Amino acid sequence: MTLTATTNKVAYSGNGSTTSFAVTFIYWDDTDVRVILSNNTTGAETVWTNGTQYTLTGGDGATGTLTVDTSPTDYTPATGETLTIKSNLPDTQSTSLPLGGALPSTSIEERLDKNVRLSQQLSEELSRAIQFSESSPATSTYITETAAQRANKLLAFDSSGNFEVAQEIGIYQGNWAASTAYVERDIVKDTSNNNIYICITAHTSSGSLPISSNTDSAKWALIVDAASATTSATNAATSATNAATSATAAATSATAAATSATSASTSASTATTQASNASTSATNAASSATSAASAVSAVAWKYTFDNSTSMADPGTGEIRFNHATVGSVTALAIDATSADSGNPDVSDFIASWDDGNNSTHEGYVTFRKSGTPATYAVFSLGTVTDNTGWMQAAVTHVDSNGTWSNADTMYISFTRSGQKGDTGATGGVGTELADNVFRVIDNSDNSKKIAFEASGISGSTTRTITMPNSDVTLVSSGSIANADIDGSAAIATSKISGAVTSIGSHGLATSATTDTTNASNIASGTLNNARLSGVGLLDTAQNWTKGQRGEITALSDGATITPDFADSNNFSVTLGGNRTLANPSNLTAGQSGSIFVTQDGTGSRTLAYGSYWDFVGGTAPTLTTTASKIDRIDYVVRTTGSIHAVASLDLS
């Protein structure tokens, strides 16, 4: 036979069920076959034994079959295992030929086949060995050192590319020095920057440090870049310094707040000499300011500057100004996540910036450029709007220096203004105050003030203002206000005194004069019809020579509309939905007027009526449904429980 196939090994992947595997190469005896089971994960190998884990059939110069034994122990290759079957022909010669006579051709051919198989086995083994390429100039692969000499050493290559045994990883020679003979794999330290180098070419050193610019730099290889590590550490220290600077700025703000508190305390001490309880109020204010100062804190976050002025989400860890000129910036767009490691979400903190109770000044937002603290910007904070994913803050420029470029790294800190202090206790009766000092301030808007002026009083004269036991509204025209007229529509007696010769046009006709001989009746509050002339009295028949008018009072739209007939005779309302015109309040028999009802822009609004409203035939009118149309309901109050009404529809 001939041996034309080079196959002498075959491998199969296990699946937990296959037990029969083809031996695809020719073999003669069962001992010519070697079987190995390997674990694909761990690489562990187990050499199987014929008759224990498997049985062979075939062979004797032909291929065969390997059957895995499954009883009493199941050796079926599992998933994740590989079964390798390879030729294992022994490298011995067992064929003996006779001396003289005929040569058995089959024996000779079988011997030749086995020799070829041995060559194939050797080729397969060599294919798994580390080899130099055929064109490699390597001249020596011998290892002559003893086991003791090779212990704890490395197998390496010398400068000629040949094996070099008994070589350490490297020998530390200390700090680099000039005029020193260095050999390959010597390790030195560059003291100018703490870098560590290994020698790759033997030489005698010369020149000076650093090695990176030395004339022999090509003879060294950098293995530890300490200089870069130092730069990183320096950058980290700079970042820490920037954070500390932001903290210092916050502390400065706190000091300023404390100074303001001290000033307030000084003013309070001065006020004590004028009013004892005023000192208590000042002390409370100082305590509030001190509490605000102690509550001040600074948190610095790392961000990247985006030079776009569009107020939209600037992107992860970025911030924008709404104007290219820092001094003109009025709004900030801040991403919810900072540029710090891991991009933490700081939106809840930013959203809280405007949560203070000092509505006129929430605090300061400070920006500092990383590595250049002299480049900064300070803004006074207004309101913060949460846009989900990014925040927009309204700001006012306070101070800035330097310029910002796209992708600049900056650190942001916020310093809150002191909380508004509690209102102090009311002061007691104090000593005299100058009229240019004493002020009454509105309790909700301290920009509203009342100042007292005493310059018009005669010298050495004291004028007293005595308040009545009722609420009074002062008017600038000198007219008698409503508060000066009692419930019977008569002028209160306390408002008129002395000999009054005429009453101006403050609700009475200009011709209304009094009998001066009875002026005392005015002083005593007995002003009556006999004392007035030319006045239209409402309790007698009158001929009106001028038109009389009443205002149209707008009613509030709602599900239920309730007019107050004490407010007016005429009313108007625009319906925003289906409504009910309820029974009016303050009904007086004889009152008459009109109610103008307008449909809104939608139209088709309906109007139901309270039980007091009585229409012709007992049927309430149906309003015009066209949008913006107007209907009028005219009414006369018959009794306090009945209102006669008629409707005029579609008037416009």
C-alpha positions as CSV (number, residue, x, y, z in Angstrom):
1,M,0.0,0.0,0.0
2,T,1.0,3.6,-0.2
3,L,0.7,6.4,2.4
4,T,-0.4,9.5,0.4
5,A,-2.4,11.4,3.2
6,T,-0.5,13.5,5.6
7,T,-3.3,13.4,8.2
8,N,-2.1,11.9,11.5
9,K,-4.3,13.8,14.0
10,V,-8.1,14.6,14.3
11,A,-10.0,16.6,16.9
12,Y,-13.7,16.5,17.8
13,S,-15.8,18.9,20.0
14,G,-17.9,17.2,22.6
15,N,-21.7,17.7,22.9
16,G,-22.5,15.3,25.7
17,S,-24.1,12.7,23.5
18,T,-21.8,11.6,20.7
19,T,-19.8,8.5,21.6
20,S,-18.5,7.3,18.2
21,F,-15.6,9.1,16.5
22,A,-13.9,8.2,13.2
23,V,-10.1,7.6,13.3
24,T,-9.4,9.2,9.8
25,F,-5.7,8.2,9.5
26,I,-4.2,4.7,8.9
27,Y,-2.9,2.8,11.9
28,W,-1.7,-0.7,12.5
29,D,-2.0,-1.6,16.2
30,D,-4.3,0.0,18.9
31,T,-1.1,1.1,20.6
32,D,-0.4,3.3,17.5
33,V,-3.2,5.6,18.6
34,R,-3.0,8.3,21.4
35,V,-6.3,9.8,22.8
36,I,-6.5,13.0,24.8
37,L,-9.5,14.8,26.4
38,S,-9.0,18.5,27.1
39,N,-11.1,21.1,28.9
40,N,-11.6,24.2,26.7
41,T,-11.8,26.5,29.7
42,T,-9.0,25.4,31.9
43,G,-6.7,23.7,29.3
44,A,-6.4,20.6,31.5
45,E,-5.6,17.5,29.5
46,T,-6.3,13.8,30.3
47,V,-4.7,11.0,28.3
48,W,-7.2,8.2,27.9
49,T,-6.4,4.5,28.1
50,N,-7.7,1.9,25.6
51,G,-10.1,-0.5,27.3
52,T,-11.0,2.0,30.1
53,Q,-12.4,5.1,28.4
54,Y,-12.6,3.9,24.9
55,T,-12.4,0.9,22.5
56,L,-10.9,0.8,18.9
57,T,-12.1,-1.1,15.9
58,G,-10.4,-1.3,12.5
59,G,-6.7,-0.5,12.0
60,D,-4.2,-3.0,10.7
61,G,-3.2,-0.7,7.9
62,A,-6.6,1.0,7.6
63,T,-8.7,3.7,9.3
64,G,-10.9,2.8,12.2
65,T,-13.5,3.9,14.8
66,L,-13.2,5.0,18.4
67,T,-16.1,4.2,20.7
68,V,-16.4,5.9,24.1
69,D,-17.2,3.6,27.0
70,T,-20.4,4.7,28.8
71,S,-20.7,1.9,31.4
72,P,-20.1,1.4,34.2
73,T,-18.7,5.0,33.9
74,D,-19.9,7.3,31.2
75,Y,-16.9,9.1,29.5
76,T,-18.9,10.8,26.8
77,P,-17.2,14.1,25.9
78,A,-19.3,17.0,27.2
79,T,-19.9,20.5,25.7
80,G,-16.8,22.5,26.3
81,E,-14.5,19.5,26.0
82,T,-12.3,18.5,23.0
83,L,-11.4,14.9,22.1
84,T,-8.1,14.6,20.2
85,I,-7.1,11.4,18.4
86,K,-3.5,11.3,17.0
87,S,-1.0,8.9,15.6
88,N,1.4,7.5,18.3
89,L,3.6,5.1,16.3
90,P,6.6,4.1,18.3
91,D,10.0,5.2,16.9
92,T,11.4,1.6,16.8
93,Q,12.0,-0.8,13.9
94,S,10.4,-4.2,14.5
95,T,10.7,-5.7,10.9
96,S,13.3,-8.5,10.5
97,L,14.2,-9.5,6.9
98,P,15.8,-13.0,6.1
99,L,19.4,-13.4,4.9
100,G,19.2,-14.3,1.3
101,G,16.2,-15.6,-0.5
102,A,13.1,-13.7,-1.5
103,L,12.3,-10.4,0.2
104,P,8.7,-10.1,1.4
105,S,7.4,-6.9,-0.4
106,T,4.5,-6.4,2.0
107,S,6.8,-6.2,5.0
108,I,9.1,-3.8,3.2
109,E,6.2,-1.5,2.1
110,E,4.7,-1.6,5.6
111,R,8.1,-0.6,7.1
112,L,8.4,2.3,4.6
113,D,4.8,3.4,5.4
114,K,5.6,3.4,9.1
115,N,8.8,5.4,8.5
116,V,6.7,8.0,6.6
117,R,4.2,8.1,9.5
118,L,7.1,8.7,11.9
119,S,8.2,11.6,9.8
120,Q,4.6,12.9,9.8
121,Q,4.4,12.6,13.6
122,L,7.7,14.5,13.9
123,S,6.4,17.2,11.5
124,E,3.3,17.6,13.6
125,E,5.3,18.1,16.8
126,L,7.6,20.6,15.1
127,S,4.6,22.6,13.9
128,R,3.8,23.2,17.6
129,A,7.3,24.3,18.5
130,I,8.7,27.9,18.6
131,Q,11.0,28.2,15.6
132,F,13.1,30.9,13.9
133,S,12.0,31.7,10.4
134,E,13.8,30.0,7.5
135,S,15.5,33.3,6.6
136,S,16.5,34.1,10.2
137,P,20.2,34.9,10.7
138,A,20.2,33.3,14.2
139,T,23.4,31.3,14.5
140,S,23.0,29.7,17.9
141,T,20.1,28.2,19.8
142,Y,22.2,26.3,22.3
143,I,21.7,26.7,26.0
144,T,24.9,25.7,27.7
145,E,24.2,26.9,31.3
146,T,23.4,24.4,34.0
147,A,20.0,24.2,35.8
148,A,21.6,25.9,38.8
149,Q,22.9,28.7,36.6
150,R,19.5,29.1,34.9
151,A,17.5,29.2,38.2
152,N,15.4,32.4,38.6
153,K,16.8,33.8,35.4
154,L,15.1,34.8,32.1
155,L,15.5,33.5,28.6
156,A,16.3,36.5,26.4
157,F,18.2,37.5,23.3
158,D,21.5,39.2,23.1
159,S,22.6,42.1,20.8
160,S,23.1,39.6,18.0
161,G,19.6,38.2,18.3
162,N,20.8,34.8,19.8
163,F,19.5,33.2,22.9
164,E,21.0,34.6,26.1
165,V,20.3,32.5,29.3
166,A,20.9,33.5,32.9
167,Q,19.8,37.1,32.3
168,E,18.1,39.1,35.0
169,I,15.2,41.4,34.2
170,G,17.5,44.3,34.8
171,I,20.2,45.4,37.3
172,Y,19.6,48.6,39.1
173,Q,22.7,50.8,39.0
174,G,21.3,53.8,41.0
175,N,21.3,57.4,39.8
176,W,22.7,58.0,36.3
177,A,26.2,59.4,36.2
178,A,28.5,60.6,33.5
179,S,31.7,58.6,32.6
180,T,30.1,55.4,33.7
181,A,30.3,52.1,31.7
182,Y,26.7,50.8,31.3
183,V,25.8,47.4,29.7
184,E,22.6,46.2,28.3
185,R,19.7,45.9,30.9
186,D,21.3,48.2,33.4
187,I,18.6,50.3,35.1
188,V,19.2,53.9,36.3
189,K,17.2,56.8,37.7
190,D,17.2,60.3,36.0
191,T,17.4,62.6,39.0
192,S,16.3,65.6,37.0
193,N,12.8,64.3,36.6
194,N,12.7,60.9,38.5
195,N,12.2,58.9,35.3
196,I,13.5,55.3,35.2
197,Y,15.5,54.0,32.2
198,I,16.9,50.7,31.1
199,C,20.1,50.5,28.9
200,I,19.5,48.9,25.5
201,T,23.0,49.5,24.1
202,A,26.3,49.2,26.1
203,H,28.2,52.5,26.2
204,T,30.2,54.8,28.5
205,S,28.0,57.7,29.5
206,S,28.8,61.4,28.9
207,G,27.0,64.8,28.8
208,S,24.4,65.7,31.4
209,L,20.8,65.1,32.4
210,P,18.0,64.8,31.4
211,I,18.6,61.5,29.6
212,S,15.8,62.4,27.1
213,S,18.0,65.1,25.6
214,N,21.4,63.5,26.2
215,T,23.5,62.6,23.2
216,D,23.2,58.9,24.2
217,S,19.3,59.1,24.6
218,A,18.9,56.4,21.9
219,K,20.8,53.9,24.1
220,W,18.2,54.1,26.8
221,A,14.5,53.0,26.9
222,L,12.1,54.7,29.3
223,I,10.3,52.2,31.6
224,V,8.8,54.6,34.3
225,D,7.5,58.0,33.2
226,A,7.7,59.8,36.6
227,A,7.7,63.2,34.9
228,S,4.2,62.8,33.4
229,A,3.0,61.4,36.8
230,T,4.4,64.5,38.5
231,T,2.6,66.8,35.9
232,S,-0.7,65.0,36.6
233,A,-0.1,65.4,40.3
234,T,0.6,69.1,39.7
235,N,-2.6,69.5,37.7
236,A,-4.5,67.8,40.5
237,A,-2.9,70.2,43.0
238,T,-3.8,73.2,40.8
239,S,-7.4,72.0,40.8
240,A,-7.4,71.7,44.5
241,T,-5.9,75.2,44.7
242,N,-8.7,76.5,42.5
243,A,-11.3,74.8,44.8
244,A,-9.6,76.3,47.8
245,T,-9.7,79.8,46.1
246,S,-13.5,79.3,45.5
247,A,-13.8,78.4,49.2
248,T,-11.8,81.5,50.1
249,A,-14.2,83.6,48.0
250,A,-17.1,82.1,49.9
251,A,-15.4,82.9,53.2
252,T,-14.9,86.5,52.0
253,S,-18.6,86.7,51.3
254,A,-19.3,85.3,54.7
255,T,-16.9,88.0,56.3
256,A,-18.7,90.7,54.3
257,A,-22.0,89.4,55.7
258,A,-20.6,89.4,59.2
259,T,-19.3,93.0,58.7
260,S,-22.8,94.1,57.7
261,A,-24.1,92.4,60.8
262,T,-21.6,94.3,62.9
263,S,-22.6,97.6,61.2
264,A,-26.2,96.8,61.9
265,S,-25.3,96.1,65.5
266,T,-23.5,99.5,65.8
267,S,-26.6,101.2,64.3
268,A,-28.8,99.4,66.8
269,S,-26.6,100.6,69.7
270,T,-27.0,104.2,68.5
271,A,-30.8,103.7,68.2
272,T,-30.8,102.5,71.8
273,T,-30.2,106.1,73.0
274,Q,-33.4,107.1,71.2
275,A,-35.7,104.1,71.8
276,S,-35.1,101.2,74.1
277,N,-37.1,98.6,72.1
278,A,-35.5,99.6,68.8
279,S,-32.3,98.1,70.2
280,T,-34.1,94.8,70.5
281,S,-35.1,94.9,66.9
282,A,-31.5,95.7,65.8
283,T,-30.2,92.8,67.9
284,N,-32.7,90.4,66.2
285,A,-31.5,91.7,62.8
286,A,-27.9,91.2,63.8
287,S,-28.6,87.7,65.0
288,S,-30.3,86.9,61.7
289,A,-27.3,88.3,59.7
290,T,-24.9,86.3,61.9
291,S,-26.9,83.1,61.3
292,A,-26.8,83.8,57.5
293,A,-23.1,84.3,57.6
294,S,-22.5,81.0,59.4
295,A,-24.7,79.2,56.9
296,V,-22.7,80.4,53.9
297,S,-20.9,77.5,52.1
298,A,-19.1,77.2,48.9
299,V,-19.3,74.2,46.6
300,A,-17.1,74.2,43.4
301,W,-18.0,72.1,40.4
302,K,-16.0,71.4,37.4
303,Y,-17.5,72.4,34.0
304,T,-16.4,72.9,30.4
305,F,-17.1,76.3,28.7
306,D,-19.2,76.1,25.5
307,N,-18.9,79.4,23.6
308,S,-22.3,79.1,21.9
309,T,-24.7,81.8,23.2
310,S,-27.9,79.7,22.5
311,M,-29.9,79.1,25.7
312,A,-30.3,75.3,25.3
313,D,-28.8,72.2,26.8
314,P,-25.1,72.8,26.3
315,G,-24.2,69.1,26.6
316,T,-22.7,66.8,29.3
317,G,-20.6,68.8,31.8
318,E,-20.8,72.1,29.8
319,I,-22.0,75.6,30.5
320,R,-22.9,78.6,28.2
321,F,-23.3,82.4,28.5
322,N,-26.0,84.1,26.5
323,H,-23.6,86.8,25.3
324,A,-20.1,86.7,23.9
325,T,-19.2,89.7,26.1
326,V,-19.0,88.6,29.7
327,G,-20.0,92.0,31.0
328,S,-23.3,91.8,29.0
329,V,-24.2,88.3,30.1
330,T,-27.8,88.1,31.6
331,A,-28.4,84.3,31.5
332,L,-26.5,81.0,32.0
333,A,-27.3,77.6,30.5
334,I,-25.9,74.9,32.8
335,D,-26.0,71.1,32.1
336,A,-27.5,69.0,34.9
337,T,-24.2,67.0,35.1
338,S,-20.8,68.4,35.9
339,A,-17.5,67.6,34.2
340,D,-16.1,66.0,37.3
341,S,-15.2,62.3,37.2
342,G,-18.3,60.2,36.5
343,N,-20.3,63.3,35.5
344,P,-22.4,63.5,38.7
345,D,-25.9,65.0,38.4
346,V,-25.8,68.3,40.4
347,S,-29.1,69.7,39.1
348,D,-30.9,69.5,42.5
349,F,-28.2,71.7,44.0
350,I,-28.3,74.3,41.2
351,A,-32.1,74.4,41.3
352,S,-31.9,75.3,45.1
353,W,-29.7,78.4,44.4
354,D,-32.8,80.6,44.3
355,D,-34.6,79.0,47.3
356,G,-33.5,81.7,49.8
357,N,-36.0,84.3,51.2
358,N,-33.9,87.3,50.1
359,S,-35.8,87.9,46.9
360,T,-33.8,91.0,46.0
361,H,-30.5,89.1,46.0
362,E,-30.2,85.3,46.1
363,G,-26.4,85.3,46.1
364,Y,-23.3,85.2,43.8
365,V,-22.3,82.7,41.1
366,T,-18.5,82.7,40.6
367,F,-16.5,81.2,37.7
368,R,-12.7,80.6,37.7
369,K,-10.7,79.2,34.8
370,S,-8.8,76.1,35.7
371,G,-5.0,76.9,36.0
372,T,-5.7,80.6,35.5
373,P,-7.5,81.9,38.7
374,A,-7.0,85.5,37.5
375,T,-9.6,84.8,34.8
376,Y,-12.9,84.9,36.6
377,A,-16.5,86.2,36.4
378,V,-18.9,87.0,39.2
379,F,-22.7,87.3,38.7
380,S,-25.6,88.2,41.0
381,L,-28.2,85.4,40.8
382,G,-31.9,86.0,40.0
383,T,-34.1,83.0,39.3
384,V,-33.2,79.4,38.3
385,T,-35.4,77.5,35.8
386,D,-35.2,73.7,35.7
387,N,-35.5,72.5,32.0
388,T,-35.0,68.8,32.8
389,G,-31.5,67.9,31.9
390,W,-30.2,71.5,32.0
391,M,-30.8,74.7,34.1
392,Q,-31.2,78.3,33.0
393,A,-30.2,81.0,35.5
394,A,-31.0,84.7,35.2
395,V,-27.9,86.7,36.3
396,T,-26.5,90.2,36.5
397,H,-22.9,90.9,35.8
398,V,-20.9,92.1,38.9
399,D,-17.2,91.7,38.0
400,S,-15.0,89.8,35.7
401,N,-11.4,89.6,34.3
402,G,-9.7,87.8,31.5
403,T,-11.2,86.0,28.5
404,W,-12.8,82.6,28.0
405,S,-12.3,80.2,25.1
406,N,-14.3,77.2,23.9
407,A,-13.5,74.0,25.9
408,D,-11.9,76.0,28.7
409,T,-12.1,74.1,32.0
410,M,-13.8,76.2,34.8
411,Y,-14.9,75.8,38.3
412,I,-18.3,77.1,39.5
413,S,-19.2,78.0,43.1
414,F,-22.3,79.6,44.6
415,T,-22.4,81.8,47.7
416,R,-25.9,82.4,49.1
417,S,-26.8,85.8,50.5
418,G,-27.8,85.9,54.1
419,Q,-31.4,85.0,54.9
420,K,-33.7,87.8,55.7
421,G,-34.0,88.2,59.5
422,D,-37.2,88.0,61.5
423,T,-39.0,91.2,62.1
424,G,-37.9,92.6,65.5
425,A,-40.2,93.5,68.3
426,T,-42.1,96.8,68.1
427,G,-40.2,99.7,69.8
428,G,-41.6,101.6,72.8
429,V,-42.1,105.3,73.2
430,G,-38.9,107.0,72.3
431,T,-37.5,110.5,72.7
432,E,-38.0,113.3,70.1
433,L,-36.8,112.6,66.6
434,A,-36.0,115.1,63.8
435,D,-38.6,115.2,61.0
436,N,-35.9,114.4,58.5
437,V,-35.1,111.1,60.4
438,F,-38.5,109.7,61.4
439,R,-40.1,107.6,58.6
440,V,-43.0,105.2,58.4
441,I,-42.2,102.3,56.0
442,D,-44.7,100.0,54.3
443,N,-44.3,96.5,55.9
444,S,-44.3,94.7,52.5
445,D,-42.4,97.2,50.3
446,N,-39.7,99.2,52.1
447,S,-39.5,101.6,49.2
448,K,-42.8,103.1,50.2
449,K,-42.3,105.7,53.0
450,I,-44.1,108.4,54.9
451,A,-42.0,111.4,55.9
452,F,-43.2,114.1,58.3
453,E,-42.4,117.8,57.7
454,A,-42.7,120.3,60.5
455,S,-41.3,123.4,58.8
456,G,-44.7,125.0,58.3
457,I,-45.5,125.2,62.1
458,S,-45.0,128.5,63.8
459,G,-41.9,128.8,66.1
460,S,-42.2,127.6,69.7
461,T,-45.5,125.8,68.7
462,T,-46.6,122.2,69.1
463,R,-49.3,120.8,66.9
464,T,-51.0,117.6,67.9
465,I,-52.6,115.0,65.6
466,T,-55.3,113.1,67.4
467,M,-56.6,109.9,65.8
468,P,-60.3,109.0,66.0
469,N,-61.4,105.7,67.2
470,S,-62.0,104.4,63.7
471,D,-60.2,103.7,60.4
472,V,-59.5,106.9,58.4
473,T,-58.3,107.3,54.8
474,L,-56.5,110.5,54.1
475,V,-57.1,112.1,50.6
476,S,-54.9,114.6,48.9
477,S,-57.7,116.8,47.5
478,G,-59.0,118.1,50.8
479,S,-62.4,116.6,50.1
480,I,-64.4,115.0,52.8
481,A,-63.9,111.3,52.3
482,N,-66.4,108.5,52.6
483,A,-65.1,107.7,56.1
484,D,-66.2,111.2,57.1
485,I,-69.9,110.5,56.3
486,D,-71.9,108.3,58.6
487,G,-74.3,105.6,57.6
488,S,-77.3,107.9,57.2
489,A,-75.4,109.8,54.4
490,A,-75.1,112.9,56.7
491,I,-71.9,114.6,57.4
492,A,-70.7,113.6,60.8
493,T,-70.9,116.4,63.3
494,S,-67.2,115.9,64.2
495,K,-66.3,117.0,60.7
496,I,-67.9,120.5,60.7
497,S,-67.3,123.2,63.3
498,G,-67.4,127.0,63.4
499,A,-69.4,129.4,61.3
500,V,-69.7,127.8,57.9
501,T,-71.0,130.2,55.2
502,S,-71.0,127.8,52.3
503,I,-70.3,124.1,51.4
504,G,-68.4,123.4,48.3
505,S,-69.1,120.8,45.6
506,H,-68.2,117.7,47.7
507,G,-71.4,115.8,47.0
508,L,-73.7,118.9,47.3
509,A,-74.6,121.4,44.6
510,T,-72.4,124.5,44.3
511,S,-75.4,126.7,45.2
512,A,-76.0,124.9,48.4
513,T,-75.5,127.5,51.1
514,T,-76.3,127.7,54.8
515,D,-78.1,130.3,56.7
516,T,-75.2,132.0,58.5
517,T,-77.4,133.0,61.3
518,N,-77.9,129.4,62.1
519,A,-74.3,128.3,61.6
520,S,-74.4,126.9,65.1
521,N,-76.8,124.3,63.9
522,I,-74.1,123.0,61.6
523,A,-71.7,122.8,64.5
524,S,-74.3,121.0,66.6
525,G,-75.0,118.5,63.8
526,T,-78.6,119.7,63.2
527,L,-78.1,120.7,59.6
528,N,-81.6,120.3,58.0
529,N,-83.7,121.2,55.0
530,A,-84.4,124.6,56.3
531,R,-80.8,125.5,56.5
532,L,-80.0,124.8,52.8
533,S,-81.1,126.6,49.7
534,G,-80.8,125.5,46.0
535,V,-80.1,121.9,47.0
536,G,-81.9,119.0,45.3
537,L,-83.3,117.1,48.3
538,L,-84.0,113.4,47.6
539,D,-87.1,113.2,50.0
540,T,-89.2,115.8,47.9
541,A,-90.3,115.9,44.3
542,Q,-87.6,117.5,42.1
543,N,-87.4,118.7,38.5
544,W,-83.9,117.6,37.3
545,T,-82.4,120.0,34.8
546,K,-79.3,117.9,34.2
547,G,-78.8,114.3,33.2
548,Q,-78.2,111.8,36.0
549,R,-76.0,108.7,35.4
550,G,-75.1,105.5,37.1
551,E,-72.0,103.4,36.4
552,I,-72.1,99.9,34.9
553,T,-70.4,97.5,37.3
554,A,-68.6,94.4,35.9
555,L,-69.5,91.1,37.6
556,S,-67.0,88.3,38.1
557,D,-67.6,85.3,35.8
558,G,-68.0,82.0,37.6
559,A,-70.2,79.0,37.8
560,T,-72.5,81.1,40.0
561,I,-72.8,84.8,39.5
562,T,-74.2,86.8,42.4
563,P,-74.8,90.5,41.9
564,D,-74.6,92.8,44.9
565,F,-77.4,95.4,44.3
566,A,-75.8,97.7,46.8
567,D,-72.8,98.2,44.4
568,S,-74.8,99.5,41.4
569,N,-78.0,99.5,39.4
570,N,-76.4,98.4,36.1
571,F,-74.1,95.4,35.6
572,S,-72.2,93.6,32.9
573,V,-70.8,90.0,32.6
574,T,-69.1,87.9,29.9
575,L,-70.0,84.2,30.1
576,G,-67.1,81.8,30.0
577,G,-69.3,78.7,30.4
578,N,-72.7,77.6,31.4
579,R,-73.6,79.8,34.4
580,T,-76.3,80.5,37.0
581,L,-77.4,84.1,37.8
582,A,-78.1,83.7,41.5
583,N,-80.4,85.7,43.7
584,P,-78.7,89.1,44.3
585,S,-77.8,90.4,47.7
586,N,-78.9,93.7,49.3
587,L,-82.3,93.8,47.5
588,T,-84.4,97.0,48.0
589,A,-87.9,97.3,46.6
590,G,-88.0,99.8,43.8
591,Q,-84.4,99.4,42.6
592,S,-84.3,99.0,38.8
593,G,-81.5,98.6,36.3
594,S,-80.1,96.4,33.5
595,I,-77.7,93.5,33.2
596,F,-75.7,93.2,30.0
597,V,-74.8,89.5,29.2
598,T,-72.1,88.9,26.6
599,Q,-71.2,85.5,25.0
600,D,-67.5,84.8,25.0
601,G,-65.5,83.9,21.8
602,T,-66.8,80.4,22.0
603,G,-70.5,81.1,22.3
604,S,-73.4,78.8,23.1
605,R,-73.2,79.6,26.8
606,T,-76.5,79.2,28.8
607,L,-77.7,81.1,31.8
608,A,-80.0,79.7,34.6
609,Y,-81.7,81.9,37.2
610,G,-82.2,82.0,40.9
611,S,-85.7,81.8,42.4
612,Y,-86.1,85.6,42.8
613,W,-86.1,86.2,39.0
614,D,-89.6,86.4,37.6
615,F,-90.0,86.5,33.8
616,V,-93.1,87.1,31.6
617,G,-95.3,83.9,31.6
618,G,-92.9,82.3,34.1
619,T,-90.5,81.3,31.3
620,A,-86.9,82.3,31.5
621,P,-85.4,83.6,28.2
622,T,-83.0,81.6,26.0
623,L,-79.9,83.7,25.4
624,T,-78.5,84.4,21.9
625,T,-75.8,81.6,21.4
626,T,-73.7,83.4,18.7
627,A,-70.1,84.1,19.9
628,S,-69.6,87.7,21.2
629,K,-73.3,88.6,21.0
630,I,-75.0,90.7,23.7
631,D,-78.4,90.3,25.5
632,R,-79.8,92.8,28.0
633,I,-82.0,91.8,31.0
634,D,-83.9,94.8,32.5
635,Y,-85.3,94.4,36.0
636,V,-87.3,96.1,38.8
637,V,-87.1,94.8,42.4
638,R,-90.7,94.3,43.5
639,T,-90.0,92.9,46.9
640,T,-87.0,91.5,48.7
641,G,-87.9,88.1,47.2
642,S,-89.2,89.0,43.7
643,I,-87.5,90.7,40.8
644,H,-89.6,91.4,37.7
645,A,-87.4,91.0,34.6
646,V,-87.6,91.1,30.8
647,A,-84.9,90.2,28.2
648,S,-83.9,92.1,25.0
649,L,-82.0,89.6,22.8
650,D,-79.4,89.9,20.1
651,L,-78.7,93.6,20.6
652,S,-75.4,93.5,18.7
